[in-house]
Amino acid sequence: MWPFSRRSVVPVLRFNGPIGMVTPLRPGLTLAAYAGAIEKAFSLSKLPAVAVVVNSPGGSPVQSNLLFKRIRQLAEEKEKRVYVFCEDVAASGGYFLAIAGDEIYADPSSIIGSIGVVSRSFGFVDMIEKLGIERRVYTAGTNKNQLDPFLPESADDVARLKAIQQDVHDVFIGLVKERRLGKLKAADAELFSGAFWSATKAAELGLIDGITDLRSKMLQIFGDKVRLRVVPADRPGLLGRLRRFGSTGFDEPGLAFADDLVSAVETRTLWSRFGL
């Protein structure tokens, strides 16, 4: 039990939703959106702890890494221990965020893992031919039009994409091994295959430290006088998001709302992969 007699505060950061994938009406998890909240969380209390709640099916590997690095930088600078609590899903980029924690916990029904990299697309070559559509694309640079969904798939393009994916995957694997050093209990082929598990199995594999929830764990560590204080992200309101449209005409808002529709589909796809 932590020997504090006065009421103590544990700052709580909540990362909920896909990572990156920013549109005016559906802001994703990015360092730009959360930098202020992260800074505040590590300065809010003298208690040597910050709690992080993760509920994310993944998204941008770059934003995942930027958020991870900022949390770890401040944890070391402020000498704070980071406790991560996974909710419905901490998978792919969501698990990347989770390993920022010195300890990781989850609900028994949480989905954990998916340590891999994926790219999704469609092929429309036959469709536009049947519709009698002629597509015209002009480029400077022999590879500028690679992976175009309206052109036949190229083996060279796929090989190039897979090489990039492997580079990103290697970074992810390296950080998991570093952060879970001495705790992982399965072969690399199983842990880093892109598979995901219930939290109970994830604990057996060493991907998380146990099964519990935020409040129970904080009460166990810091006593019954502890208080939890959520530090919200500084997200702009709707009007602030719409400013990016500019004032050059009516087409830009329409395109932005089209982007939101695409983002909604992508978001739904990410969540549905895990049965949610």
Order of alpha helices (4+ residues) and beta strands (2+ residues): beta-alpha-beta-alpha-beta-alpha-beta-beta-alpha-alpha-alpha-beta-alpha-beta-alpha-beta-alpha-alpha
